[in-house]
Amino acid sequence: MHRTNRSFSALTLVCCALLVIGKVDAFPDGAPADTCVKSRTNEPNHGAARSQSLANLPYQVTASSNVYGPGTQIQVSIHGQQDVFRGFFLQARDAQTNEWIGSWYETPNTKTIPECSSVTHADNRDKEQATFVWQAPKDRQGQVYFTGTIVKNYGTYWSSIIAAVPAPFGRHQ
């Protein structure tokens, strides 16, 4: 009986350790598809952690354009100015209807969530930058915006980021 209790205690300890490890490294391979429909739009389910102020965002998110025609490709980039990041979740939305629109090319270390026109990280390694290619639908044109979240670590992330579109070269706004 004493040996059974010791085995049970060891098993309990291992299970608890696995639960803690799972909690700390939740979603190391990217956001799950249900991120698209959660009540806190574009926010990860990271326990009690909440989004940081966008005024303190240490990353730059840019899109090569916000205007699309049938089949247009737009490049979207995340750059850490002095900070690395571990995760991201980006969505493409029609500027007029706010509907999810278009699709992303899956590249190394990314995965797409086609149900809501999103792209996310496929690993939780440190990243200094990431670049993605979005493709517009073949039967539409209009304006698009790119919104999402960048995760520095489990407890530190920024949500509701909207990609900036630089002014065309030679033009000042």
N, C-alpha and C positions, 0 to 999 in steps of 0.2 A: 504494500500500500504506500509506503514511504517513497519507493522508487517511482510509482505512478504519479504521485503528487509533484515530484521533482520534474518528471517529463512533461506533465501538464503545465507547470510553471514556466519551463523553458519554451514550450510551444506558445504559451500566452505572450511571453516576452518578445518572441520573434514576430508574432502576428501584430503586436502593438508597434514594434519598430517599423514593420512594413507599412502600416497605416500612416505613421508619421512621415516616413520617406515619401510615400505617395502624395500626401497632403502638401509637402514642401515643393515637390517637383511636378505638381499637377499640370497636365497638358504640355509636356516637354516637346511633343510633336505637333503643336499647333492648336488653334482654337477648334472646338467641336462644332459641327454644323448647327447645333441649337443656339449658338451665339447669335445667329441672325435674327432669332425671334424672342430673345430674352426681354424681360421688362426694362432692364437697363441697357438700352441699345449700345452696341459696340463696346461694352465693358466686359472684361473677363470676370469669371466667378472665382475670385481670389479671396474667399472668406470675408473678413471685415475690412480689407483694404479697399480704398476708394481712389478715384482718379485724382491726380495731381492737377494743380492749376496750369492751364495752357500758357500763362504768362511766364512760367518757369520751364517751358519745354526746351530741353537741351538738344533737340533733333530738328532737322529741316526736312520737310516732306514737300516735294515738288512734282508737278505734272507737266509734261511737255506741251499740253494744250487742254482746253476745256470745251472745245468745239469738235464734234464728230460728224462724219458722213458714213454712208454704208461701208462697213468693213474697215474703217479707219483704225490705225493702231496708235495708242498713246503710251508713252513711257512714264512711269511713276517711280520716283526714287526716295529712299530714306537715307539721310546722312547724319551720323553722330558728329556734332561739332567738336566735342571733346570727350564724349561719353559713348560707351558701347551700349548696345541693347541686345536683348535675348529673344524677344518675340515681337510679332506684329499681326495685325488683322486689318486688312483694307477692303473696302467695298466701293463699287462704282454705282452711282445713283444718277438718274436723269434729273437735271436741274429744274425742270418744269413740273414733273409728276412725283418726284422723290422715289420712283420705283427702282428696284435693282435692275441693272441693265448691262448687257454685254458679257464678256467672258475674259478670263486671264489665261495666259500661257503658263503652264507649270514648268518651272525651272528647277535646277538642283537646289535642294534645301528649302523648297516651298511646296505647298499643296493647295489646291483650289477647292472651293466649296461652291460648285456651280448653282446650287439651289438659291443662292442669294448673291451671285456675282462677287465672290470674295476670294482673297488669297491670304494665306497665313504661313507662318514658319513651319518647317518640318523637323527642326531640331532646336534645342535651347542653348546652343553655343553662342558665345559673344560674337556680335556682328558690329562692324564699323559703318557699313553701308549695305543697302540692298536695292536692286533695281528690278522692276517688273514691267511686263508688257500687257496692256489691256486691249482687247479688240471689240470694236463696236458691232452691234447687230448689222446684218447685211441688208436690212430693209428699213432702216431708220436713220434720221439725222437730227441733230439738236445740240444741246449743251449737257455736259456731264460734270459731276464733281466726285472727288475721291475722299472718303472719310474713314476713320478707323481709330485704332489704338496702337501705341508702341509700349512694350513692356521692357523696363530696365531690369527688374527682378520681380519676384512674386509679389512683394508688397508695394512696389513703386511702378506706376504706369500712368500714361496720359491717354485719355479717351476724347472722342468727338473732335479729333484733329481733322482739319480740312486741308488738302494739298493746295499749296500756292501754285499759281501759274505765272512764271516770269513774263514780263513785258517783252514783245518781240525786239530783237536787237535793233538799236538805233531809235527806238521809240520810248519816250518817257511819259509816264502817266501822272 
